[in-house]
């Protein structure tokens, strides 16, 4: 069960049966190609994500080259340019919506 933070506590990420099955299978990181649990992913608002092991290096590489960080799959950038956050992590607001979007995309592919 994946939990997300809401206020002072945590709450389960409630998923439909089909999305819960996809979440149990794990998500493949498009950078290292490792299968990861949903809670170990950094998710972009576009519905893609990378594992939390690859995200810092990928963001550092973008910033050191002077480019705006973007999704490695669809190249969508952060909504606020270089000052915006590209990825959402487990305990950040918006992770739930990004996780559902990612799982829906995986369920239909």
C-alpha positions as CSV (number, residue, x, y, z in Angstrom):
1,X,0.0,0.0,0.0
2,X,1.4,3.4,-1.0
3,X,0.8,6.2,1.5
4,X,0.9,9.9,0.8
5,X,1.1,12.7,3.2
6,X,-1.9,14.9,3.9
7,X,-1.6,17.4,6.6
8,X,0.1,15.9,9.6
9,X,-0.5,12.3,8.8
10,X,-0.5,9.9,5.9
11,X,-3.3,8.4,4.0
12,X,-3.4,5.5,1.6
13,X,-3.4,6.1,-2.1
14,X,-6.8,4.7,-3.0
15,X,-6.7,3.0,-6.4
16,X,-9.2,1.1,-8.5
17,X,-8.6,-2.6,-8.8
18,X,-6.9,-2.3,-12.2
19,X,-4.6,0.6,-11.2
20,X,-3.7,-1.2,-8.0
21,X,-2.6,-4.2,-10.1
22,X,-0.4,-2.0,-12.2
23,X,1.1,-0.4,-9.1
24,X,1.9,-3.9,-7.7
25,X,3.9,-4.7,-10.8
26,X,6.1,-1.7,-10.4
27,X,7.2,1.0,-12.7
28,X,10.2,0.9,-15.0
29,X,12.6,3.9,-14.7
30,X,13.3,5.3,-18.2
31,X,16.8,6.2,-17.2
32,X,18.2,3.0,-15.6
33,X,15.5,0.6,-16.7
34,X,15.1,-0.9,-13.2
35,X,11.7,-2.0,-12.0
36,X,10.7,0.2,-9.0
37,X,7.8,0.4,-6.6
38,X,5.6,3.5,-7.1
39,X,6.8,4.9,-3.8
40,X,10.4,4.9,-5.1
41,X,9.5,7.1,-8.1
42,X,9.8,10.8,-8.7
43,X,6.7,11.7,-10.8
44,X,6.3,14.5,-13.3
45,X,3.0,16.2,-13.9
46,X,3.0,14.8,-17.4
47,X,2.4,11.3,-16.1
48,X,6.0,10.0,-16.5
49,X,8.6,9.5,-13.8
50,X,12.1,8.4,-12.9
51,X,13.3,6.5,-9.9
52,X,14.5,8.5,-7.0
53,X,18.0,7.2,-7.5
54,X,18.2,8.7,-11.1
55,X,16.3,11.9,-10.5
56,X,19.0,14.0,-8.8
57,X,21.7,13.1,-11.3
58,X,19.4,13.8,-14.2
59,X,18.4,17.2,-12.8
60,X,22.0,18.1,-12.0
61,X,23.0,17.2,-15.6
62,X,20.3,19.5,-17.0
63,X,21.2,22.4,-14.7
64,X,25.0,22.0,-15.2
65,X,24.4,22.3,-19.0
66,X,22.2,25.3,-18.5
67,X,19.1,23.6,-19.8
68,X,15.7,23.6,-18.1
69,X,15.0,20.2,-16.5
70,X,12.5,18.2,-18.5
71,X,10.9,14.8,-18.5
72,X,13.2,12.2,-20.1
73,X,10.3,10.6,-21.9
74,X,8.2,13.4,-23.4
75,X,10.6,16.3,-22.8
76,X,7.9,18.4,-21.1
77,X,9.6,20.9,-18.9
78,X,8.6,22.1,-15.4
79,X,5.6,24.5,-15.4
80,X,7.7,27.4,-14.0
81,X,10.8,27.0,-16.2
82,X,14.1,26.7,-14.4
83,X,12.6,27.8,-11.1
84,X,9.8,25.2,-11.1
85,X,9.8,21.7,-9.7
86,X,9.8,19.0,-12.4
87,X,9.3,16.0,-10.1
88,X,7.0,15.3,-7.2
89,X,8.1,12.9,-4.5
90,X,6.0,10.7,-2.3
91,X,5.3,13.1,0.5
92,X,4.6,16.2,-1.7
93,X,1.3,17.7,-2.6
94,X,0.2,16.6,-6.1
95,X,1.9,13.1,-5.9
96,X,-1.4,11.4,-5.7
97,X,-2.7,13.0,-9.0
98,X,0.6,12.3,-10.8
99,X,0.6,8.7,-9.6
100,X,-2.9,8.0,-10.8
101,X,-2.0,9.6,-14.2
102,X,1.1,7.4,-14.5
103,X,-0.8,4.3,-13.6
104,X,-3.6,5.0,-16.0
105,X,-1.1,5.5,-18.8
106,X,0.6,2.2,-17.9
107,X,-2.7,0.4,-17.7
108,X,-3.7,1.4,-21.2
109,X,-0.3,0.6,-22.9
